[in-house]
Amino acid sequence: MLIPVILSGGAGSRLWPVSREASPKPFMKVGDGESLLRKTFDRACALAGAGGVVTVTNREYLFKTRDEYGRGQAPGTFLLEPFGRNTAPAIAMAALHAEERHGADAVLLLLAADHLINDQAAFAADVAVAESLARQGLLVTFGILPAQPETGYGYIEMGEVIGAGPGYRAARFVEKPYLELAEKYVASGNYLWNSGMFCATVGGLLAAIAEHQPGLLEAARECWKACASRAELDSHIVEIDADSFGHLPDISIDFAVMEKAANVAVVKASFDWSDIGSWNAIHDVLRSDATGNSVVGEAILVDVSNTYIQSEGRIVAAVGVDNLVIVDTPDALLVADRSRSQDVKKVVEQLKLRQHETVKLHRTVARPWGTYTVLEVGEGFKIKRIVVKPGHSLSLQMHHHRSEHWVVVSGTAKVVNGEQEILLRTNESTYIPAGHKHRLENPGLLELVMIEVQSGEYLGEDDIVRFQDNYGRT
């Protein structure tokens, strides 16, 4: 059995202001309106002989991930990390899960959630080669033929050919070389970019971790024993125990195992590939016009060339500019030289120092029950538009520092307000004083839309005490 494992983590700070901590890079939609995560899930599901997909992600992204996967097919199993711990701990936990469910002979295909691959047939063919090599006892990685010298990727030197190809012994790994060395690697034709995708049997992978990182595997086994199934939500959801998970070292699978093991093979990929690591990379994968411009949204261009523009809801006008990235969101605007697109992460570093909200949240924030959009914020007040999905409800909660006034715009609201339980319809409202327990539920078949006006001395999202919740957030 081939078990695809999607590793869905990483903030994607170079893709701010679209990628943020609460909605990171895998959830970004590229060109056709589908997220990178959904594309990865579909690619995994389409593989011949693939079993249920395993997704390793942060517990905060569970419901957003399930929404991305949709209801058309079973979403598989979720391993929920309490916090990020790099790829080696995530892969070790996935391997222990697969060992328990499927045995040591099952083959794991480890995929990053934020890569873009369009040629499914070529991808499937290369996965079949990797699976065959894995069953021969090899740890397999996928190498990408370099398009140009690149200092942001690791490289793999190809050794002897295994069989008829395109599998090779991995002679060595090189981490992010300086430019002159990268130029030599590309000119030699004997080096590939390290894609960060892997394939191995469960037993082979665990044996390699045991050999090269015995402490990691021991800590992972102890953590697996402490994990509890979230049976009240779904028998395929596993919470990773926070206390024991914290004992696993923060290390990548490359450093932990792949660069040390002697039985590593690399498949020279025949499929197209991009890790969408910057806005410049997104420009390169989208179709450009005759002057090299790529536009997502609506824009007016006058004497503009080699520029990427993305806008959510507003028209962008550009005049007489070249080689820029312009990304407009409801609460943040990025303008950058395309050649400096890697430096967007420095903007995020500055925002973190200021504890700026745009690092973490968008104006519209996804929640398990629906969404809320911040419409306006002022001294002592905040106005939100809240949308609740049919049959869903917010937690039974209380705020210390703010009162709320709810007005129903459309749909029907079932409201708990202190000791009262009431039904509100379009144009009806209720007032909730600070300190009152309250709950909002949509009992109808259509979306519930309402306006919330908050008033108080402190309006932060952390002023919430949950007493009961359908999504395990108490």
N, C-alpha and C positions, 0 to 999 in steps of 0.2 A: 504494500500500500504506500502511496505517495501522499504525504501530509504537508500541504502548504502552510507555512507559518508567516503571518504578516507582522512585522515589528513596526508598530505605529507609535513613534515617539519623536522627540526633537522639536525645538521651537521654531526653526527656520527664521532666525532673526534677520537674515539678509533680505527677506521678502516682506519686511514691514513696509507699509502699514496694513497690508492684507493679512499676513500671518502674525498672530498674536498668541499669547500664552494660553488663553481660553479657547482659541480656535487656530491651532498651529498649521504648519505647512501641509500635512496630508489632507486637510479639509479644503485646501484651495482648489477652486475650479479653474480649469485651463481651457480656454477657447470654446469647446463645445458644451460647456455648462456642467460637465461631470467632474467631480473631485478626483485628485490623484489617488486618494484612498479607494474610492469606488472603482476606478480603473484597475487598480492592483487586485482588488477582490474579484472582479470579473475575469481578469487574466488568470488568476489562480483557479477559479471554478471551472474554466474552460479546458483545463489540462486533462488529458485522458488518464484515467485511473486515479485521479485525485480523490482523496477522502475529504471529510469535512475540514474546512479552513479553521485554523487556530489563529486568533488575533491576540497579540500581547500589547496592551495599551494601558494608559493611566486610567484609574477608576473614574476620574472626572469626565472622561471622554466616552464612556460606555454608551450612553443613550444617543449621543450625537453620532457615534460610529454605527449603531444599529439603524439609525435613520438613514445614514448614507448607504448602507448595504441594501436597504429596502426590504419589502415583505415578499418579493417574488420568489426567493429561494431561502433555504435555511441558512442563517448567518454563521453557523458553526459554533465553536467554543471560544470564550473570552477568558484570558488570564489577565486579571486587573492588578497592575502595580500600584502600590500606595504612593510611590514617588519614582522618579527616573533613576536608573542605576546602570546605564550603559548597556551595550549589546550582549556581553558575555553572561551576566546574570539573567537577562531576559531569555536568552537562548537556552541556558541551563534549565530554567524552569519549564520552558516549552518541551525540552527533551525528556524531562522527568514525567511530565504529563503524558507525552506520547508513549513512553515506556510502560506506564501504568495502563493506558487504554489500548495500545496496539502492539506492544512488545518491542524487543530490541531490533528486530529485522525490518521494521517500518523505516521508510526513507523520509527525512525531513527536507523540504525545500524552503529555505529561509529567505524571505523577500522583504525589502524595505517598502514602506507604505507610500513613499513620496517620489518614486521613480516613474518616468514616463517611457513606455515602450509601446509602439504602435503595431509592429509586425508580429501578430499572435502566432502565425504558422512557424516563423523562424524561431521565436521564443520557445514554442512547444518542442521543436526539433532539438534545440540545444539542451532543454531540460531533460529530454529523453537520453541524450548522451551523458549528461551529468548523473542521472539516476543509475545508468549502467555502470559508470565508474565508481559511484558510491557503493554499489552492491559488490564491487571488487575490493572493498575495504579502504577506499580512498576518501579523503576529505576534499570536496570539490568547491572551487570558487569560479565565478564567471568574470572573464577579463574582456575589456572593451578596447578595440583598436583605436588608438589615440587619433583624434581629428587634428590636434595641434599640440604644441608643448603646453602643458598645464601644470602649474605649481600647486594647485589646490587639491589634486588627487594623489593617492598612493599608486605605485606601479608594481607590476609583477613581471619578473623575468621568466620567459618561457624556456623550459628545458627540453628534454627529448620528447618526441611524439609518442603518445600512447595509442597503440592500435592504428586505425586508419585516420585518426583525428576526428574532430578538431580539439581533442584533449591532449594536454601536454603536462609533463611534470612541472611543478612550480619550483624554479631554481632558487628564487629568493624574492622577498618583498622589500620594497623601498618606500619609505614614508615621505610624501610631499617634497620632492627635490627642488633645489634652486633652479632658476630658469635655464642656465647653461647646461646643467645636467639633464634636465627634461628634454632639451633640444637634442642632446646626444641619444637619449633613449628612443625618441621618436624616429630619428634618422636611422638608427640601427634596425628598426623593424622587428625587434625581438622582445619588446616590452609592451605590456597592456595596462590600461587603467584598471585598478581594483574597483569593481562595481559595488562591493559590499553585499552581494547575494551569494548564498552558499547552498550546498547539497551534501548530505551525509546520512548514513544509517543512524538510527537512535543509539545503537550499541557502540558504533564507531566513534560517534561524537562524544558520548559520555566517557568512553575509554581515553580519548585524547584529552578531555578536560581533567580526568583523574591523573593522567601522567604529567601534564604541564601546569595544572592549577588545582592540586588536590584539596587545598583549603577552600577554594570556591565551591567545588563539588560537594564537599562535606557540609558546608553551610547551606547550600542549595537543597540538599536532601533533608536537612533539619527544617528548613523553611517549608518544603513541600508537605512534610508531616503536619505542620501547623496550619496549612491552608484550609479554609472552610468553603464548602459549596454554597452558593447563594440560591438555595433550592426554592425560596419563596418567590424568586423572580424567574428563574430559568435554571434547569438542571445543568446547563452548559456554561454557567458563569462561575468562575472560581476567583475568590478574593485571595490575593497573596498577603500573607501575614506581615504586617508592617515591622514589628519588633525584630523578627528573625531575618526579614529581607534586608534590613539595615546592616546586618553582619556580612553581607556579600560585598566583595570589593567592587569599586567603581572602575571597570576596565572593559575595553572593547574585546570582541572575540578575535580580532586580528592580533592584538598584542598578547592576549591570553593564550591562544592556541595556534592559530594559522601560521604565524611567523616562526613558531618553534617546532611544529610537527614535521616529520620527515615524509609522511604519506599524503602530501597535498598535491592535487592536480588542478589545472586551470583549463576551463573550456573557453576557447576563443569565440566570443559571441558573434553570431551572424545577424542578430537583430539590432534595430536602432535602439538608442538608449540616451537618456538625459536624467541627471539627478536633480534638475530644476533647482540649482543651488543659488541662483541670483536672478534679478530682473533681466539682466542681459541674456541669461539662458532662456528665459521665457520668450523674449523677443526672437531668439534664434529658432525656437521650435514652432513658432506661429508663422502663418503665411504673411509675407510682407508685400507692399505695393511696389510699383516701379522705382520709387525713390527710397526704398528700404524702411518704410514705416509700417509698424504693426499697431492696430487700434482695437481695443476691447471696450465697447461702449460707444458713445457718440462724441465726435470731435470735428472741429473745423481746422484744417491745416493750410497755411499759406507759406510757401517757400520753406517747407520742413523736410528734413531727410534723416534717415537712419535713426528714427526715434520710436520708442515704445510709449504708448499712452493707454492707460486704463482708468475708467471712470465709472462710479456707481451712482447713476441717477442724474448727474449734472453734465452739461456739455462743456468740453474743454476746447479752448481756442489757443492755437500755437502759431506764432509768426516768426519766420526767419531764424529758426533754431536747428541745430544738427547734433546728432549723437546724444540725445537725452533720454532719460527715463522719467515719465510723469505719471504718478499713480495718485488718484484722487479718491478718498473715501469720505463718508459723512463727517468724520471728526479729525481727519489728518490728511495732509498733502505732502507727497514726496516729489522733489525735483532733484535729479542727480545726473551727472555725466555717466554715460553707459560704461565707460572704461573704469569708473570708480564704483560700480554697482556692488562689489564685494564689501565696500566700506559702509554700506547701510547698517551693518551690525554696530558700527560706532555710534550711530544715531540712537539705537536701542540702548546701548550702554549709558549714554547721557540721560535718556528718559528714565532708566532705572535709578540713576543717582537722584533724580528729581522725584522719584516715586510717582511717576506720571501714569494715569489710568490707561492711556493708550498702549502701554506695553502689554497689558493683560486683556482688556475688553474692547470689543467694538461697541458702537452705539446700539446695534441690535445684538442681543445675547441669547444664544440657544439654551434652553433648559429642558429637562426630561418631559415637562408638561406642555411645552410650546416655546414662545419667545417673548422677550420684552425689548422695547426700543426707547431709549432716553430721548425725549423730544426737546426738553429745555431744562436747564439748571440755573438757578439763581441763588441769591443769599437767602437761605432758610427754606428753599422749596426745590422740588424736582418733579417733573411731569413725565410720565411713562405711558406708552401704548402697550398693552398686554394682550397677547393672543394665547388662548388655552385650547388645546386640541380636544376634540370630542371624547368624552369619557375619562378625561384626565383631571387632576386637581393639584393645587399647590399644597405645601405642607401646612399642618396646623401649627401656627407660629405666633410670635409676639415680638414687638419692637419696644426697646426701652426709650428711645430718643425721638421718635417721630410718630405723628398721626397720619392717617391716610383717608382720602376721599375717593371712592370708586364710583364711576359712571359707566353704565353699560351702553356700548355703541351698537352692537348687534349680537344676537344669540341670547341665551338664557344663562344666568349665573345662579348657582346655589351657594349661599354665603353663610358661614358661621361667623357671628360677630358677638363675642362675649358669650352670653347665655342664649342668644337668639340664633335660630336657623331660618333664613328667609330666601325666597326666590326673587330675583331681579330680572326684569326684561328691558328692552330697548328704551333709553332715556330715563331709566330709574337709577337710583343711587343709594349709597349708604356711607356713613362716616364711622371710622374706626379710631378711637382714641389710643394714644400711646399706652402700652401696658395691657391692652385687651388681646386675649387669644382670638385668632381669626383664621379663616380658611376660605379659599375660592375654588369652586369646582364647576366644571362644564358638564351638566347632565344631558345635554342635547346631542343631536347628530351633526350639527354644523359647528364651525369654529366660534368660540366666544371671543369677542373683541371688546375691550374696555379701556378707559382712560383712568390712570391712577395719579392723583395729586398728593405728593408727600409734603408735609410741613414739619419743621423741627430744627433743633440746634445741631443735629448730626444726621446726615443722610447716607452714610456709607452702607455698602452692601453687606458688611459684616455685622450690622446691628440687627441680628435675627436670632431668635431662640426657637428651635424646632422641637415640638412635642411629639409629633406623629408625621410620618412621611411614607409615601408609597414607593419611594425610590432609594431607600436605604441611606438617607442623608442625615438621619438624627444622630 
